[in-house]
Amino acid sequence: MISSKLMGLGISRRSIIDMLAKEGDEDFHKFPHAYVKGSVYDFSFSGIKTSVLYYLRKNYGDIKDKNILKYPVNDIAASFQKSCNRFAC
């Protein structure tokens, strides 16, 4: 779900994010929740993913160097998972 490529973890894989989130603090940062009207299946994670991008840029600088050791990957993954839990990502 969250772009693991964005976080410097390689190709996007849900299992990597799930594994990291288990070791993180889900209350580290509050990412937005996706609220939709109508069908529960009518939603997009692009806004949450963009929020992660902006968070990384603001707090950890240029993400192009992809140095995952410079920011708390586990906590960010856990916070992201919490923000989209209602959709069972």
Order of alpha helices (4+ residues) and beta strands (2+ residues): alpha-alpha-alpha
